[in-house]
Amino acid sequence: MHSNTYEKVKRYYILKMWDESRVKNAVKMNWITEEEFQEITGNAYSA
């Protein structure tokens, strides 16, 4: 099960409305988890 805002963040990233730094900020805001960050971007999360 994903976070409530996972699909929204993923869609923004895929549509190139958000870059990787915005997705990283979503982790800091607790919108998505570090694991979800990796699923979306394909890169490991680092603070």
Phi, psi and omega in degrees: 000138181261165175298159182301326184258009181304310184297322179295312180297317180299316180298315179300320180291315181297321180280003179062025173281332177239142172264182184298326180293326177291322178293321177298321177296327177296328175293314180299328180274003181063030175279325177223166179268170176297324178293320178293325175304314181294321177299318184287312188265338185083003179242149177290144179282134171222134184287000000 
